[in-house]
Amino acid sequence: MTTPLLRIDGLTKAYPGVVANDDVSFSIGRGAVHALLGENGAGKSTLVKMVYGLVRPDSGAMTFEGKPFAPNNPQEARASGIAMVFQHFSLFEALDVAENVALGMENPPPMRALAARIREVSETYGLPLTPERLVGDLSAGERQRVEIIRCLLQDPQLLIMDEPTSVLTPQEVEILFETLRKLQSEGTSILYISHKLEEIRALCDSATILRLGKVVGSADPKTTSAGELAAMMVGQELKVPTARDHTLGDVALEIKDLSVASPGAFGTSLRNVSLSLRKGEVLGIGGVAGNGQDELLGALSGEIRAPAASILLEGDRIGQLGPVARRGLGLLAAPEERLGHAAAPGMSLIENGALSGWLRRDLVSRKLVDWKKARTFAEEIIETFDVRTPGPGVAARALSGGNLQKFVVGREILQKPDVFIVNQPTWGVDASAAAAIRQALLDLAAKGAAVLVISQDLDELMEISTSFAALNEGRLSPVRSAEGLTVEEIGLMMGGAHGMEVAHV
Amino acid sequence: MIRLEQRAAPSRVWAYLTPLVAVLATMVAGGALFAALGTDPVAAIRTIFWDPVFGEFAFYYRGQLLVKAGPLILIAVGLALGFKAGIWNIGAEGQYIIGAICGAAVGLAFYPMEARWLIFPLMVVAGALGGFLWAMIPGVLRTKFNTNEILVSLLLVYVAEQILAWMALGPLRNPEGAGFPGSRNLRQYESAANNELIAGSGMHWGVVAAFVAVIFAYILLSKHLTGFHIRLTGESPRAARFAGVNPTRLVLFCLGVSGALAGLAGLFEVAGPSGQISIDFNVGYGFTAIIVAFLGRLHPVGILLAGLLMALTYIGGEAAQATLGLPAAAIQAFQGMLLFFLLGFDVLTNFRVRFGRRAMV
């Protein structure tokens, strides 16, 4: 057990504009469960793709079982004894379990033999699964078992699991953990990727923490507290705001015990979310992507209808109102997805300006759109927010992400909202434009608007928020003042130390 | 190696050019088809495209042009509204039949009363209402139960055909028709007839309605908020929801309008060129209008031109059958090619063709 199974030495991978992995080194021992921990975009996926042969590193080296290891493709990685279970499954719903497993194999045995093998492996590792069932009828957890069994049939030395619990129910998580422990006891190493701290503490022996593509630390998760892990993941250099001169007005928006089901199959439903937002306040909502951010924005913009009394605007019940009615009352929103949600890709900036702006900017009279006025509005957004475009007649999809972001945020701000909800306001925007957008949000609040910013960029939230809360699995942590907030506290709010659903086995 | 590269913005030139290129390609491929059947391709193409307008018997064919183009345009304009929003009413043929039955039934109910000022307008309303209600079936099923409007509207065509046969043989049969199937001839009933407005021109109220529909659809799509929402929904349903478009209302609106227009087309046809409800009253206008809508790029003015072009291939096709002895199936294949080529060349609007290999990034 002296030589590690896999050793990674100085791996670097750069994509245009971003260094996904910068000089990453660590090693995994035989029979160890090693966690790769980091926020979204920290570089975890790129790293494992290099190990699995999907991406080739720019520099650096790997050794596997003491031999140099540089897989050109996943087949080579598999041949060396590495298997991977992806976050998104690649299964055919119309085929049964055994057929799906056979599809992933280089030389599949006859169906009956394979079915027997599947049954055997599924019994050995406590993964209940019937080979004859159609994948289309299986739950997410059962589908994952298909993928795991597909990997186990190769007898891997190293099993990579990318965010395996994101689609599982708590019971399924428990079963999965049992299986992984059993594998570990038989000497299989596991590289476990997650951002869920409690899971990692329950399962892993060692952890490497990535932030912005770099290794920022390693820890023994069994002895390190979730707060400490979060602090490493989030970064120590987080600037916490000093006392800001803010005079808060009356409550503008109140959410009371809001629960809505997610419209999407893989979405996160909101559960008993409550908060109140005052005039002049900037409430930052943090949390890892996919924990109910889209749903919260949808419920507030009016795209998802909620019980009338669960959302109050200036004391009026608006939960049942649609987006247009809410705009009329001064509640505006800017969704995260610019193309295809905030803006229609094939339509011009003039049309996209009118998309949400027609009511408050008076672009429609007697049901007819005044396209001249709409053009003036689009030009005003372009001018005020420095949107780089040949002209307002250009289709939205021709703009760069950052420029379109400036356009869609600017479109809402220029409508003078009383309450403004924005999801990921500066995602993919360059530093100077991001600063301009943040300043615009602060100015809006200074003029007395209530602003709710949903973001995964904690630095950003700390820079502009007066108060802070975090979404986790569709639940909102208690809101607290951003002043004096410590990194550890933020980590706990994000990691969901409240009502943690993963079983502590 | 040939690759397709998406354009940042759709090419305007190609957007206007593709219908022309498609027509030309159809002529070439169709010519080859006719040649393979042993007919002189040049003569065949000339018979289809040239003779009906400029040939010896053009005086007869020109009137037919509007008679055929009218219902095609009227139906296609309605369908285009839905198609633009991604709502697929494939059952215009059924709505056309039901509109004709409802309109004709109202007219026949008044027979032999003489009151054109009352009866004809009532028939128009009944025709539109019939088509509207028939289209509401897929509309309501989709909005309430999330059924597929393509299937429901299409299958309702066959139901409508059965109702048509029943009507022609039963309730609406001409009591003085010596037992033959088919209703009284509405053209011989002054108060209900939709006759030519100018003799020999082919212009009847249905053609007028088609022109009016083109103008209204143009204004709706380019200026009206609802038209904007229709286009927005087609471009990006999620952005439309964010904008505040109510999908249920939009589905019902688009299906309702296209159904009502198809019903109107049926009424004008039954009271005019066809004259009576008969078992074989419908001749496929509702299906051909789908081709017309796409050939006209879902644009009202384009549909106007496409409707005329399609009517031309119909008339020319019939002429080619009569004079050159081409089989009817060949003419249908020819019309199908038109849509096929149009959709094929459509790719050029949004994609650029690149030749040769480029280094993989």
Interface residues (C-beta under 8 A of the other chain):
Chain A: S301 G302 E303 G322 P323 V324 A325 R327 A333 P335 E337 G340 H341 A342 A343 A344 P345 G346 M347 E351 A354 L355 S356 W358 V364 K367 L368 V369 W371 V394 A395 R397 A398
Chain B: A8 A9 P10 K223 H224 L225 T226 F228 R231 L232 E235 S236 R238 A239 A240 R241 F242 A243 G244 N246
